Every structure is written in structure tokens, then in C-alpha cells.
Amino acid sequence: MGSREKPPQTLRFGLSLATKALVDGYVQKGYFESGVCRAFEGEETPDPQEGECVVFCDFFVAGLRFPLDPSVPEILARFGLKLHQLTPHAIVQLSKIF
């Protein structure tokens, strides 16, 4: 096997594929209420404002819904985690409980 060098760490994700139309579609599907989520606006590095978090589209397919049960942020805080650090599989596991 050839050597595999790790690429340098970066927070640049590239332009988001989430558009206002996609967010509106998620509102229609009942994933969250209108006005509680926004698509990135030309940001390559996620920069959530106060009270916001970064959420990947796959999380909604896996069962994430807003508003969250109040216990979820408490559980994440206990382990020093943020929502964006979870995987879709973790969302599926949480959705079994809540």
C-alpha cells in the first residue's frame, strides 16, 4: 500500500447545497416550522449566529425534527458535543428515544 498523507485540517466546507427552496420544502414536509431555519448565504465556512447550529440535510432524513426535545441539548452538553458532530446514524438512535 502506498503512503496516505492526511490532508490539512480545514473548516472550509465549500458552498452549501442547501437553498431557500430546499428549506421551504423541508417546512412543507414538517421537519420544522417556517422561520426557524435558514440556508447558508454564500458562506464556505459555517458561521452560525447566536442560538443557531449547523445541521446537515441527511439529519432530517434520519429523523431530526425541530423543535428539539429539551433533553437533547442537555445530553449533548453532558458529553461536550454539538449537533453538527453527530452522524445521521446517531440521529436515528436519538429518534428512537424521543
N, C-alpha and C positions, 0 to 999 in steps of 0.2 A: 504494500500500500504506500502511496505517495504521502508526503507530509501534508498535513492540513493545518494551515495557519488560521487562527481566528481573525475575523475582520475586526477593525477597531469598533469600540462601543460608540453608539450614537443614539440620540433621541429623535433624529430626523426620520419620520415615517414616510415622507413623501406626501403628495397631495391626497387628501381624503377622497374616497369614492362615495361617501355619504353626501347626498344632495338634499336640498329643501324638499324636492319631490319625494325622495325616499323617506324622509322624516314624516311628511304628510301621509304617506302610505302606511307607515307604522302606526300613526294616530288612528287611521281608519281600521286597522287590524286590532286596535285595542291594547297595544303594547304600552302606551302611556297617553296621557291627556295632552291636548293641544297647548302649546306654550311652555311646556316643561323641559323640552329638549331642543337642541339646535345643532345644525351641521357646522363643521368647521368652515371658516371663511378664508380660504387660501393659506391656511397655516400648514407648514410642513412638520413642525414640532408641536405636539399637543400642548396647549396653554390654557387649561381650564381656569375659569374665573372663580371667585369665591362662591362656595356652595355647589360647584359643578364637579363632575367626574368624567373621565374618558370611558366610553363604553363602545365595544366592538359590535358590529351588526350581528355577528354569529351568536352573541349572548341572547338576543331576542328570540332567535330561532330555537335556542336551547332552553328557553323558558323564563328568561328575565322579564319582569314587568315592573313598572313604576306606578304608584309609589311603592317603595320597598317596605317590607315589614320592618318595624323599628329595631328588631333584634339583629337584623343582618349587619348594619354598621357597627353594632356593639361587638358582634362576633369577629368581624374583620379587624376592629381596633384591638381586640384582645391579642391577636397574633401579629399586629403591626402591618396588616395588609390593606391595600387599596383595591377597589373594584376592578381596575384595569389589570391587576396582577393575576386574576383568576383566569381559568381556561373555560371554554364552553362546557367541558365535562363537569367542572366544579359547579357551574350554574345549574346543570341538570341535577346534580346531587342536592344542592340547596333547594331547588324547586320541589323535590320530594318531601322536604320538611315543611316548607312554608306554603 
